[in-house]
Amino acid sequence: MTEELIKLKAELQQELDSEQVNFEKISDLNERLLALDPRAARFTVDAQHIHRLGFELVGKQETALSELIKNAYDADATYIDIEFQDYSKAGGRLIISDDGNGMTEQEIREHWMHLSTSDKENNPLSPFYGRSRAGRKGIGRFAVERLGQQLLLETKKRGETKAIRVHFEWDKQYQSGKLLTQITNILEQFPSPQDEQGTKLIIGNLRDKWTKNDFIQVWKFVLLLQPPFEMPLRYRAPKTETTTYPQDPGFKVRLNGELRHEAVPELSIEKTFLAKRTALIKGWIDAEGNGHFYVRSEVLELEDMQDSEDKYQEVGPLEFEVSYFIYDSKLMPGFSVNTARKFGKKLGGIRVYRDGFRVLPYGESNDDWLQLATIQGNKLVPINHYNFFGHVALTSAENPFMEETASREGLIENDAYKKLRDFIHECLEWAVLRVASSRHSQLQVTPQTTQEALASESSNSTALQKFVNDLPQILKSLPVDTQQVIISGIKEAQAEQSRQKTEQESERRESLKYAEMLRVLASIGISIAVFSHETLGAVNRLRTSLNSLRLLALPVCEKQSELQECFAQVENATNNLNELASYVVTQMDHSGSREKNNVTLYGTIKKFVEQFEDYLKTRGIAYEYHVTPDNLQTAPMHRSEIDSVLFNFMTNALKAMERDNPEKHGIKITATKRDELFAVIRFQDTGKGVSENLRDRIFNPFFTTSAQNQDEIAGPGCGLGLKIVSDIASANRGFVRLSEPETGYGCCFEFGVPISSNQMKIQGL
């Protein structure tokens, strides 16, 4: 035993035997004794660590404030008052008080003063209302240090006769060079009414000034800290046979004497904003991990549901709800579109709520956490941050892998988080395309020329009505029965005119809507053409560089077989990219000509299959094609139209087979004559086919049943493929329809156009 150890033991024993124990000295002796232990090394914590954690874990003022609000909620408080004093410059004061459960001396020592305590992990439900506790990281004490240099903590349990007070001087006490365990904060007791309870935090010498703009931001943050709309009460603890909880009266936040909607009335979301949504989108994952989508739009008379193709067991059961806005006066009757757009930019976004409280930064304008930018959008389906307003409801009990980071700003981006993001993205993409499909059918578009035509017809109708009204006077000399017959006939003619007017108006509007869609597609086509030409150039440069790299690397590489395999994989990917770009360039070149010619189907289909032969083989897709007779030709049409039909059939087939029959992939393309009048292409695949309830809708624009797909050929579904095929058939006096597939196949599309006049003559027609 060393001389120093003997000395410390004697000092410690003397202090323990003293009538007035000096606890600070005992703490110091204890630390010095532990440091002499020859068998172990122990962590120690510098007192300034409190300050570092305050600024590193709680970097933002609003995050600090939210942690204190969550702590009050966890303590079963029904309200929290936040009062700023002398806040226009640094050095002011902040008083935060609540009517929660309060703390005893033991709870202060064992929980509040215990860093990273596991109390809320061991007791995840609040004791009185059974709330799922939101503040799980134990960083409330760091939040108050972040806000001000001083803290006076006052707290009291209901039924106790005295309250407890603890004073903290963060900057003066918790300085570098001292051990955290050696810092002493004195506990005081003072009288308090027996029926009072709760906690008050008096934060002095505020570190930052608070401006009017800061308070607007705080109100926005507080407004969205808890959902301003009804959420599923999944975060409320269930009642059991042994435990029951009284009805939760809710939780209110008051800032400088005002409730959140009183202070900023224009932020009343439900009344002035949500009521004007274009569509409501919902998604949920059930207990078995199955995903479900739902969309409803009253203004577009749309309601639809679909199940996701994927499984989400890692995520756990959850629900989310999103209001989707298209800022168009025809979809927001009686409301200013500019006002709505400003509101959307201010409050738009899809936020995450865990155990009833918001998780930052999800939903902020600069945080595209759902990768909305990758969803295909156009005039009919605008996709921006401010087009969505909604929430995702998570719970720590049902979504245990959705854990927040230590800084309380974001979830840990593990596999569960990525699956959650993919699920919501897939649902939104599906829903907005449904909205686009419905909007194309119902969107009211009336340019000036149409308005003038309608005005002219209205004038004619008015003149006719005046004539009918004047008839009794004109026909006075005729018998009454004759008058009635003439008037009745004219009224029937008037009714027929009105019916025809309605039909003509509908046809004009449909034509204008379709023209708008074609303009969108044309602009996309130009971009694709430029991209494809640039891609071919890049592929050629890549091949040259790859050959040079092979010549340089192979002679000096020890693992030549592995390197050769890597080169082969890169070459395969490069070839696939080259095939796709070449195909697009070829189609654009064909489309550039306005001249129509007879299309020989055997050569066209053969060329199409050869173009994607490597792609099909790589993915294990069996294929066959037959054309009878070999010289079967269509009536004059654009060659690119047949290619477009085949390409759209193939992309639909690829996605259907992957979704419905991942073990067996096969396609079959045949072309034959039908009734000696039509050349008919049959395209079959091994997917399950189209369900009965969707058969009437698959040729509508923007209607799709496919999920997002990262395949370089199939790509994501945008709901235009079969509409394009239908339009090509109509433009060439042909048809497209679903047909019965052969044995071994699950789906069959038939596309027919007239055969060439020469072949008709050969047949004697």
VOGU-3710 file (C-alpha; in Angstrom, 3 decimals, decimal comma):
1> mteeliklka> 0,000/0,000/0,000  1,484/3,337/-1,046  2,041/6,229/1,295  -0,453/8,439/-0,650  -3,158/5,779/-0,459  -2,691/5,443/3,329  -2,969/9,200/3,698  -6,187/9,442/1,624  -7,828/6,596/3,560  -7,060/8,313/6,838
11> elqqeldseq> -8,486/11,624/5,589  -11,628/9,911/4,340  -12,151/8,053/7,627  -11,670/11,274/9,593  -14,241/13,072/7,434  -16,757/10,237/7,793  -16,382/10,316/11,592  -16,953/14,083/11,734  -20,255/15,315/13,179  -20,684/17,755/10,254
21> vnfekisdln> -19,849/15,797/7,124  -18,272/17,800/4,292  -19,757/16,014/1,263  -17,721/18,020/-1,230  -14,498/16,955/0,458  -15,664/13,333/0,537  -16,391/13,541/-3,194  -12,908/14,936/-3,861  -11,237/12,233/-1,725  -13,279/9,558/-3,446
31> erllaldpra> -12,132/10,699/-6,910  -8,491/10,783/-5,769  -8,774/7,301/-4,284  -10,287/5,884/-7,481  -7,444/7,371/-9,504  -4,962/5,279/-7,466  -6,614/1,963/-8,369  -3,757/0,014/-10,082  -6,145/-2,525/-11,651  -8,502/-0,212/-13,572
41> arftvdaqhi> -8,914/2,943/-15,651  -12,101/4,956/-15,372  -13,750/7,651/-17,476  -14,111/11,072/-15,937  -16,188/13,944/-17,280  -15,068/17,554/-17,390  -17,675/19,981/-16,041  -17,557/22,041/-19,252  -19,024/19,024/-21,053  -22,449/20,355/-20,056
51> hrlgfelvgk> -21,837/23,474/-22,155  -20,555/21,481/-25,121  -23,565/19,191/-25,053  -25,873/22,181/-24,795  -24,611/23,679/-28,044  -23,732/20,474/-29,895  -26,786/18,377/-29,041  -29,229/21,290/-28,982  -27,896/23,598/-31,656  -31,072/25,594/-32,325
61> qetalselik> -33,164/27,726/-29,973  -36,419/26,168/-31,203  -35,044/22,659/-30,622  -34,171/23,604/-27,041  -37,629/25,044/-26,517  -39,280/21,956/-27,978  -37,398/19,675/-25,561  -38,729/21,638/-22,602  -42,260/21,495/-24,009  -41,909/17,730/-24,466
71> naydadatyi> -40,719/17,344/-20,877  -43,861/19,094/-19,635  -45,997/16,835/-21,829  -44,204/13,748/-20,455  -44,982/14,960/-16,925  -48,755/14,803/-17,644  -49,068/18,595/-17,838  -52,218/20,003/-19,443  -50,585/23,331/-20,220  -47,198/25,002/-20,451
81> diefqdyska> -46,707/28,764/-20,155  -43,702/30,324/-21,883  -43,001/33,935/-20,947  -40,120/36,017/-22,317  -39,016/39,137/-20,416  -36,597/41,810/-21,682  -35,932/39,649/-24,682  -35,096/42,314/-27,298  -31,416/41,960/-26,439  -29,197/39,267/-24,958
91> ggrliisddg> -29,467/39,009/-21,174  -33,246/38,749/-20,868  -35,220/36,177/-18,917  -37,439/33,228/-19,844  -39,973/31,631/-17,481  -41,424/28,235/-18,406  -44,050/26,744/-16,083  -46,394/23,770/-16,278  -48,942/21,922/-14,134  -47,335/18,501/-14,522
101> ngmteqeire> -46,479/15,919/-11,904  -43,443/17,743/-10,539  -40,417/16,052/-8,930  -39,318/14,930/-5,500  -35,776/15,376/-4,128  -35,008/11,781/-5,016  -36,295/12,209/-8,591  -34,179/15,346/-9,050  -31,058/13,520/-7,890  -31,677/10,216/-9,671
111> hwmhlstsdk> -33,252/11,454/-12,892  -32,874/15,184/-13,604  -29,251/15,309/-12,425  -28,412/11,930/-13,953  -27,094/12,341/-17,521  -28,537/9,951/-20,117  -30,819/8,434/-17,520  -32,787/5,352/-18,548  -35,855/6,359/-16,520  -38,009/7,116/-19,554
121> ennplspfyg> -36,802/3,965/-21,286  -37,739/1,877/-18,257  -41,001/3,797/-17,780  -42,134/4,740/-21,303  -45,630/5,816/-20,193  -46,462/8,846/-18,104  -47,910/7,816/-14,720  -51,231/9,701/-14,793  -52,581/9,949/-18,369  -50,556/7,067/-19,826
131> rsragrkgig> -48,934/9,218/-22,504  -46,088/7,724/-24,480  -43,185/9,872/-23,376  -41,685/12,020/-26,121  -38,481/13,235/-24,461  -36,396/10,103/-24,493  -32,799/11,350/-24,687  -32,608/13,099/-21,317  -31,315/16,348/-22,774  -33,801/18,796/-21,234
141> rfaverlgqq> -31,090/20,065/-18,863  -28,864/20,784/-21,866  -31,711/22,701/-23,505  -31,957/25,157/-20,613  -28,159/25,603/-20,634  -28,385/26,358/-24,383  -30,973/29,086/-23,779  -29,446/30,957/-20,828  -26,492/31,186/-18,452  -28,581/30,657/-15,291
151> llletkkrge> -31,404/28,388/-14,215  -33,665/28,396/-11,186  -35,574/25,128/-11,045  -38,700/25,036/-8,858  -40,847/21,915/-8,663  -43,523/20,368/-6,460  -45,483/17,133/-6,264  -49,234/17,308/-5,590  -49,993/16,607/-1,915  -46,567/17,723/-0,686
161> tkairvhfew> -46,423/20,694/1,683  -43,144/22,031/0,380  -41,660/22,719/-3,037  -38,012/22,273/-4,027  -35,683/24,860/-5,528  -32,292/24,291/-7,206  -30,090/27,042/-8,631  -27,597/26,567/-11,490  -24,906/28,969/-12,717  -23,870/27,203/-15,889
171> dkqyqsgkll> -20,974/29,401/-17,014  -19,579/30,058/-13,528  -19,914/26,594/-12,000  -19,378/24,259/-14,940  -15,926/25,366/-16,030  -13,110/23,455/-17,653  -10,711/21,777/-15,219  -13,368/20,596/-12,756  -14,949/17,165/-12,685  -18,665/17,130/-13,320
181> tqitnileqf> -19,302/15,039/-10,202  -17,611/17,691/-8,020  -19,996/20,491/-8,983  -22,516/21,120/-6,195  -26,016/22,560/-6,632  -27,833/23,210/-3,346  -31,399/21,926/-2,907  -33,736/24,198/-0,924  -37,254/23,576/0,319  -39,886/26,314/0,626
191> pspqdeqgtk> -43,594/26,342/1,584  -46,193/25,863/-1,192  -50,004/25,277/-1,241  -50,807/21,593/-0,927  -53,090/21,499/-3,999  -50,464/22,990/-6,335  -48,150/20,923/-8,523  -45,851/21,348/-11,458  -42,456/22,654/-12,491  -41,149/26,162/-13,180
201> liignlrdkw> -37,908/26,912/-15,023  -36,623/30,477/-14,650  -33,860/30,847/-17,237  -31,785/33,976/-16,669  -29,272/35,920/-18,739  -30,526/34,629/-22,090  -27,730/33,942/-24,548  -29,599/35,315/-27,585  -31,912/38,223/-28,255  -35,396/37,450/-29,552
211> tkndfiqvwk> -36,846/39,645/-32,326  -40,374/39,858/-33,681  -39,325/37,630/-36,551  -37,915/35,107/-34,086  -41,299/34,919/-32,361  -43,067/34,380/-35,680  -40,692/31,472/-36,328  -41,235/30,173/-32,800  -45,001/30,333/-33,287  -44,723/28,478/-36,549
221> fvlllqppfe> -42,579/25,892/-34,824  -44,882/25,612/-31,800  -47,889/25,444/-34,116  -46,404/22,421/-35,854  -44,728/20,860/-32,812  -47,899/18,866/-32,347  -50,176/18,179/-35,321  -52,781/20,951/-35,785  -55,201/18,297/-37,020  -56,527/15,063/-35,590
231> mplryrapkt> -54,008/12,246/-35,468  -54,606/8,602/-34,608  -54,231/8,223/-30,847  -51,734/5,405/-31,287  -49,309/7,134/-28,951  -51,874/6,952/-26,124  -51,272/3,988/-23,847  -53,893/1,226/-24,062  -56,000/0,362/-21,063  -55,331/-3,015/-19,488
241> etttypqdpg> -57,061/-5,107/-16,847  -54,687/-3,819/-14,175  -54,092/-0,254/-15,367  -56,582/2,395/-16,436  -55,954/6,027/-17,233  -58,336/8,973/-16,994  -59,340/10,777/-20,167  -56,498/12,957/-21,408  -57,712/16,590/-21,548  -55,013/17,505/-24,055
251> fkvrlngelr> -52,039/19,806/-23,943  -51,913/23,546/-24,647  -48,946/25,813/-25,237  -49,191/29,475/-24,268  -46,462/31,874/-25,410  -46,336/35,354/-23,861  -49,927/34,982/-22,693  -51,404/33,801/-25,997  -52,401/30,409/-27,311  -50,910/29,424/-30,630
261> heavpelsie> -53,942/30,239/-32,822  -54,676/33,454/-30,919  -51,203/34,851/-31,508  -51,053/34,186/-35,244  -54,632/33,760/-36,484  -53,569/33,507/-40,130  -51,959/30,189/-39,248  -55,361/28,579/-38,688  -54,647/25,652/-40,967  -57,806/23,579/-40,993
271> ktflakrtal> -60,231/26,383/-41,786  -58,303/28,448/-44,305  -56,021/25,940/-45,950  -56,767/22,234/-45,591  -60,381/22,718/-46,631  -59,185/23,785/-50,097  -57,050/20,722/-50,842  -57,350/19,056/-54,224  -57,054/15,569/-52,783  -56,554/13,687/-49,525
281> ikgwidaegn> -53,868/10,995/-49,653  -53,531/8,326/-46,973  -51,224/5,384/-46,462  -50,862/2,794/-43,746  -48,829/-0,305/-42,928  -50,706/-3,054/-41,113  -49,430/-5,459/-38,454  -48,306/-7,956/-41,132  -46,167/-5,347/-42,892  -48,522/-4,839/-45,847
291> ghfyvrsevl> -48,746/-1,335/-47,294  -52,004/0,269/-48,447  -52,713/3,473/-50,407  -55,832/5,645/-50,583  -56,726/8,862/-52,427  -59,944/10,897/-52,410  -60,802/14,130/-54,210  -64,243/15,651/-53,913  -63,573/18,368/-56,457  -62,416/15,782/-59,037
301> eledmqdsed> -64,953/13,117/-57,966  -62,132/10,631/-57,386  -61,769/7,841/-54,841  -59,364/4,929/-55,199  -57,338/2,411/-53,174  -54,383/0,133/-53,917  -52,096/-2,237/-52,052  -48,333/-1,838/-52,239  -46,341/-4,596/-53,885  -43,607/-4,539/-51,238
311> kyqevgplef> -43,463/-5,593/-47,578  -42,523/-3,276/-44,705  -42,058/-5,425/-41,595  -38,959/-3,433/-40,598  -40,999/-0,256/-40,360  -43,851/-1,530/-38,201  -47,504/-0,432/-38,188  -48,049/3,253/-38,944  -50,306/5,756/-40,679  -49,716/8,908/-42,654
321> evsyfiydsk> -52,031/11,518/-44,138  -51,276/14,185/-46,730  -53,330/16,988/-48,248  -52,374/17,559/-51,882  -52,865/21,006/-53,409  -53,005/22,148/-57,011  -53,077/25,939/-56,986  -55,706/26,509/-59,668  -58,749/28,765/-59,265  -61,008/26,108/-60,802
331> lmpgfsvnta> -59,982/23,675/-58,074  -60,271/26,285/-55,281  -63,615/28,016/-55,849  -64,211/31,016/-53,614  -60,608/31,210/-52,444  -57,620/33,297/-53,510  -55,073/31,118/-55,277  -52,269/33,569/-54,438  -53,198/33,419/-50,758  -53,306/29,628/-50,860
341> rkfgkklggi> -49,936/29,451/-52,611  -48,358/31,762/-50,037  -49,870/29,624/-47,300  -48,482/26,491/-48,928  -44,985/27,952/-49,177  -45,161/28,974/-45,528  -46,565/25,753/-44,085  -46,181/23,123/-46,806  -44,272/19,899/-46,284  -44,729/16,385/-44,942
351> rvyrdgfrvl> -43,643/16,254/-41,315  -42,784/13,348/-39,061  -44,366/13,046/-35,606  -43,025/10,508/-33,149  -45,122/9,804/-30,075  -47,204/12,847/-30,943  -44,338/15,342/-31,319  -42,553/16,609/-34,372  -39,122/15,336/-35,459  -37,034/17,955/-37,264
361> pygesnddwl> -36,011/18,667/-40,016  -38,583/16,634/-41,962  -41,055/18,896/-43,744  -38,817/21,956/-43,879  -38,693/23,658/-47,287  -35,021/22,780/-47,799  -35,372/19,116/-46,804  -36,562/16,828/-49,631  -36,483/13,760/-47,405  -39,102/11,951/-49,529
371> qlatiqgnkl> -37,247/12,690/-52,784  -40,290/14,400/-54,292  -38,045/15,856/-56,987  -37,728/12,385/-58,531  -41,481/12,017/-59,076  -42,444/12,764/-62,668  -44,483/15,948/-62,716  -46,097/18,214/-65,293  -48,856/20,811/-65,467  -51,475/18,258/-64,452
381> vpinhynffg> -49,415/16,850/-61,576  -47,332/19,635/-59,975  -44,786/18,182/-57,550  -43,237/20,702/-55,177  -42,683/20,992/-51,450  -45,617/23,399/-51,100  -48,053/21,116/-52,961  -48,173/18,821/-49,922  -49,153/19,336/-46,311  -49,280/16,334/-44,031
391> hvaltsaenp> -47,827/14,153/-41,331  -46,430/10,711/-40,656  -47,392/9,248/-37,271  -44,755/7,048/-35,606  -44,649/5,566/-32,122  -41,713/4,266/-30,143  -43,740/1,174/-29,219  -44,841/0,115/-32,732  -41,889/1,546/-34,688  -38,923/0,746/-32,423
401> fmeetasreg> -36,347/1,008/-35,222  -37,409/4,596/-35,962  -35,080/6,041/-33,363  -34,137/9,711/-33,191  -30,517/10,811/-33,298  -28,878/12,120/-30,133  -29,225/15,690/-31,404  -33,015/15,235/-31,708  -32,771/16,460/-35,297  -33,708/13,574/-37,549
411> liendaykkl> -34,137/9,814/-37,394  -31,252/7,375/-37,637  -31,101/6,510/-41,356  -31,147/2,730/-41,044  -32,950/0,161/-43,228  -36,277/0,827/-41,509  -36,022/4,552/-42,256  -35,213/3,886/-45,925  -38,187/1,514/-46,249  -40,451/4,129/-44,666
421> rdfiheclew> -39,236/6,763/-47,131  -39,757/4,400/-50,093  -43,266/3,484/-48,913  -44,449/7,085/-48,644  -42,755/8,065/-51,912  -44,472/5,181/-53,714  -47,864/6,145/-52,301  -47,501/9,822/-53,259  -46,393/8,944/-56,777  -49,354/6,602/-57,226
431> avlrvassrh> -51,814/9,137/-55,820  -50,739/12,186/-57,827  -50,922/10,167/-61,045  -54,457/9,140/-60,090  -55,244/12,813/-59,560  -53,735/13,658/-62,955  -55,810/10,975/-64,656  -58,996/12,287/-63,078  -58,063/15,900/-63,696  -57,493/15,233/-67,389
441> sqlqvtpqtt> -61,095/14,040/-67,571  -62,626/16,915/-65,590  -60,297/19,946/-65,721  -62,144/22,974/-67,048  -60,106/24,755/-69,753  -61,876/27,576/-71,647  -59,617/29,903/-73,670  -60,864/33,162/-75,112  -61,934/31,623/-78,418  -64,097/29,088/-76,625
451> qealasessn> -65,574/31,801/-74,425  -66,496/33,816/-77,494  -68,139/30,805/-79,109  -70,116/30,082/-75,944  -71,132/33,740/-75,731  -72,387/33,612/-79,334  -74,394/30,465/-78,650  -75,746/32,050/-75,483  -76,875/35,053/-77,540  -78,639/32,767/-80,049
461> stalqkfvnd> -80,335/30,892/-77,204  -81,531/34,176/-75,719  -82,996/35,254/-79,074  -84,750/31,904/-79,479  -86,155/32,117/-75,973  -87,482/35,647/-76,693  -89,159/34,353/-79,852  -90,795/31,495/-77,913  -92,029/33,943/-75,270  -93,527/36,212/-77,950
471> lpqilkslpv> -95,266/33,355/-79,838  -98,593/33,444/-77,970  -99,034/37,065/-79,014  -97,966/36,347/-82,614  -100,256/33,295/-82,918  -103,337/34,866/-81,350  -105,356/34,449/-84,551  -104,829/30,667/-84,558  -106,783/28,128/-82,482  -105,412/27,427/-79,013
481> dtqqviisgi> -104,609/23,790/-79,822  -102,611/24,831/-82,870  -100,748/27,427/-80,819  -99,767/24,786/-78,249  -98,558/22,347/-80,929  -96,349/25,006/-82,548  -94,965/26,216/-79,206  -94,323/22,638/-78,043  -92,413/21,839/-81,249  -90,263/24,938/-80,912
491> keaqaeqsrq> -89,499/24,101/-77,265  -88,409/20,599/-78,286  -86,112/22,143/-80,867  -84,785/24,468/-78,164  -84,063/21,515/-75,895  -82,241/19,689/-78,697  -80,179/22,791/-79,376  -79,214/22,929/-75,698  -78,182/19,277/-75,711  -76,050/19,757/-78,819
501> kteqeserre> -74,497/22,839/-77,267  -73,495/20,813/-74,199  -71,954/18,078/-76,347  -70,042/20,573/-78,490  -68,754/22,368/-75,413  -67,562/19,070/-73,936  -65,835/18,082/-77,187  -64,081/21,449/-77,440  -62,827/21,221/-73,900  -61,641/17,656/-74,300
511> slkyaemlrv> -59,747/18,670/-77,428  -58,056/21,514/-75,557  -57,128/19,248/-72,653  -55,593/16,708/-74,975  -53,671/19,437/-76,798  -52,231/20,519/-73,445  -51,086/16,962/-72,762  -49,456/16,733/-76,194  -47,548/19,963/-75,576  -46,235/18,478/-72,342
521> lasigisiav> -45,172/15,284/-74,126  -43,576/17,233/-76,969  -41,430/19,231/-74,567  -40,375/16,025/-72,828  -39,552/14,452/-76,203  -37,177/17,281/-77,119  -35,328/16,856/-73,829  -35,087/13,088/-74,326  -33,696/13,515/-77,854  -30,956/15,863/-76,679
531> fshetlgavn> -30,177/13,613/-73,718  -29,956/10,480/-75,901  -27,577/12,049/-78,433  -25,374/13,306/-75,602  -25,514/9,865/-73,975  -24,286/8,146/-77,153  -21,326/10,506/-77,262  -20,574/9,872/-73,606  -20,803/6,081/-74,148  -18,265/6,235/-76,982
541> rlrtslnslr> -15,874/8,252/-74,817  -16,427/5,812/-71,951  -15,551/2,850/-74,168  -12,339/4,527/-75,323  -11,339/5,299/-71,738  -12,233/1,761/-70,661  -9,986/0,212/-73,312  -7,115/2,481/-72,280  -7,674/1,563/-68,628  -7,630/-2,153/-69,484
551> llalpvcekq> -4,304/-1,814/-71,300  -2,764/0,062/-68,373  -4,212/-1,989/-65,497  -4,085/-5,630/-66,615  -0,278/-5,959/-66,962  0,333/-4,703/-63,415  -2,665/-6,233/-61,606  -2,127/-9,360/-59,501  -5,814/-10,371/-59,526  -6,387/-10,338/-63,263
561> selqecfaqv> -9,445/-12,626/-63,249  -11,298/-10,392/-60,788  -10,318/-7,314/-62,789  -11,467/-8,922/-66,044  -14,814/-9,677/-64,409  -15,163/-6,042/-63,331  -14,364/-4,891/-66,854  -16,989/-7,294/-68,218  -19,652/-5,905/-65,877  -18,830/-2,325/-66,844
571> enatnnlnel> -18,920/-3,261/-70,540  -22,294/-4,965/-70,097  -23,770/-1,906/-68,390  -22,272/0,340/-71,075  -23,782/-1,810/-73,833  -27,215/-1,671/-72,196  -26,999/2,101/-71,961  -25,847/2,310/-75,589  -28,742/0,105/-76,753  -31,301/2,215/-74,966
581> asyvvtqmdh> -29,844/5,521/-76,188  -29,565/4,152/-79,769  -33,155/3,006/-79,641  -34,389/6,416/-78,512  -32,283/8,228/-81,139  -33,636/5,905/-83,850  -37,213/6,567/-82,768  -36,669/10,307/-82,687  -35,151/10,148/-86,177  -38,139/8,185/-87,445
591> sgsreknnvt> -40,518/10,601/-85,744  -38,871/13,552/-87,449  -40,403/12,613/-90,797  -44,032/13,492/-91,515  -44,229/11,030/-94,396  -46,277/7,898/-93,811  -45,302/4,544/-95,338  -46,411/0,943/-95,252  -44,702/-0,725/-92,294  -43,431/-4,288/-92,733
601> lygtikkfve> -44,181/-5,873/-89,390  -41,676/-8,752/-89,524  -38,667/-6,476/-89,964  -39,958/-3,951/-87,432  -40,668/-6,538/-84,732  -37,391/-8,381/-85,426  -35,411/-5,137/-85,122  -37,258/-4,236/-81,920  -36,503/-7,586/-80,263  -32,846/-7,517/-81,354
611> qfedylktrg> -32,516/-4,014/-79,892  -33,315/-5,363/-76,399  -32,045/-8,927/-76,807  -29,100/-8,542/-74,402  -31,306/-6,806/-71,876  -33,888/-9,627/-71,958  -31,266/-12,374/-71,705  -29,478/-10,676/-68,802  -32,717/-10,691/-66,813  -33,681/-14,233/-67,711
621> iayeyhvtpd> -36,692/-13,215/-69,815  -37,643/-15,821/-72,416  -39,010/-14,361/-75,645  -40,321/-15,419/-79,043  -41,876/-13,654/-82,022  -43,708/-14,765/-85,184  -45,223/-12,868/-88,114  -47,594/-14,549/-90,558  -47,267/-13,955/-93,460  -43,659/-12,733/-93,535
631> nlqtapmhrs> -44,540/-9,814/-95,789  -47,465/-8,560/-93,669  -47,656/-4,777/-93,998  -49,777/-2,072/-92,436  -51,535/0,732/-94,235  -49,386/3,920/-94,413  -48,395/5,071/-90,923  -45,280/6,237/-89,077  -42,733/3,495/-88,367  -42,095/5,058/-84,950
641> eidsvlfnfm> -45,742/4,455/-84,017  -45,304/0,665/-84,195  -42,085/0,957/-82,189  -43,907/3,052/-79,592  -46,675/0,451/-79,317  -44,167/-2,373/-78,833  -42,076/-0,393/-76,337  -45,070/0,549/-74,188  -46,369/-3,022/-74,207  -42,913/-4,275/-73,199
651> tnalkamerd> -42,376/-1,834/-70,314  -45,821/-2,712/-68,925  -45,004/-6,412/-69,263  -41,634/-6,081/-67,498  -43,168/-4,358/-64,498  -46,114/-6,770/-64,349  -43,893/-9,862/-64,469  -41,565/-8,536/-61,785  -44,542/-7,747/-59,585  -46,768/-10,791/-60,221
661> npekhgikit> -44,531/-13,654/-61,275  -40,882/-13,065/-60,305  -39,969/-16,743/-60,901  -41,111/-17,013/-64,536  -40,525/-14,237/-67,067  -41,602/-14,617/-70,669  -43,029/-12,564/-73,539  -44,454/-13,540/-76,921  -45,067/-11,188/-79,857  -47,072/-12,329/-82,873
671> atkrdelfav> -48,539/-10,517/-85,874  -51,229/-11,939/-88,155  -54,021/-10,843/-90,458  -57,519/-10,571/-89,006  -60,621/-10,788/-91,225  -58,375/-9,946/-94,203  -58,661/-6,291/-93,126  -56,415/-5,756/-90,129  -52,816/-6,469/-89,213  -53,020/-7,478/-85,544
681> irfqdtgkgv> -50,100/-7,535/-83,104  -50,605/-9,707/-80,015  -48,275/-8,994/-77,093  -48,390/-11,571/-74,276  -46,509/-11,813/-70,974  -46,457/-14,055/-67,902  -47,818/-11,443/-65,499  -51,222/-11,911/-63,877  -52,984/-9,533/-66,241  -55,374/-6,672/-65,547
691> senlrdrifn> -58,031/-7,122/-62,858  -61,655/-6,773/-63,898  -62,251/-3,548/-61,947  -59,416/-1,753/-63,787  -60,117/-2,815/-67,377  -62,212/0,249/-68,166  -59,545/2,640/-66,886  -56,199/1,387/-68,169  -56,338/3,481/-71,360  -57,005/6,709/-69,440
701> pffttsaqnq> -54,125/9,194/-69,341  -51,928/9,121/-66,229  -53,560/5,926/-64,942  -50,936/3,469/-63,693  -50,855/0,447/-61,399  -47,057/0,193/-61,256  -44,923/1,244/-58,318  -41,732/3,249/-58,640  -39,203/1,184/-60,538  -35,503/1,855/-60,913
711> deiagpgcgl> -35,102/-0,495/-63,916  -33,255/1,327/-66,710  -35,717/0,097/-69,377  -39,036/-0,225/-67,553  -38,540/2,909/-65,477  -41,248/4,365/-63,214  -44,871/4,231/-64,351  -46,335/7,560/-65,421  -49,693/6,377/-66,765  -49,284/7,539/-70,396
721> glkivsdias> -48,123/4,370/-72,199  -51,461/2,721/-72,930  -53,088/6,093/-73,620  -50,451/6,693/-76,330  -51,098/3,217/-77,784  -54,839/3,929/-77,808  -54,307/7,249/-79,596  -52,049/5,632/-82,208  -54,726/3,027/-82,873  -57,463/5,665/-83,236
731> anrgfvrlse> -55,329/7,889/-85,489  -54,770/4,951/-87,875  -58,401/3,690/-87,885  -57,448/0,727/-85,760  -58,077/-0,627/-82,249  -56,366/-1,765/-79,046  -57,885/-4,024/-76,421  -57,267/-6,693/-73,818  -57,660/-10,229/-75,125  -57,542/-13,769/-73,801
741> petgygccfe> -53,932/-14,992/-73,461  -52,669/-18,392/-74,539  -51,915/-21,131/-72,018  -48,814/-20,225/-70,005  -49,363/-16,464/-70,294  -51,341/-14,201/-67,991  -51,917/-11,073/-70,061  -52,494/-10,280/-73,727  -52,916/-6,958/-75,526  -54,069/-6,768/-79,143
751> fgvpissnqm> -53,230/-3,824/-81,391  -54,762/-3,727/-84,860  -54,460/-1,371/-87,843  -55,617/-1,770/-91,462  -53,335/-3,811/-93,739  -51,765/-2,208/-96,790  -53,954/-1,660/-99,878  -51,572/-3,794/-101,982  -52,195/-6,814/-99,778  -55,935/-6,133/-99,904
761> kiqgl> -55,746/-6,264/-103,722  -53,794/-9,512/-103,582  -56,679/-10,974/-101,586  -59,151/-9,613/-104,120  -60,532/-6,930/-101,801
//
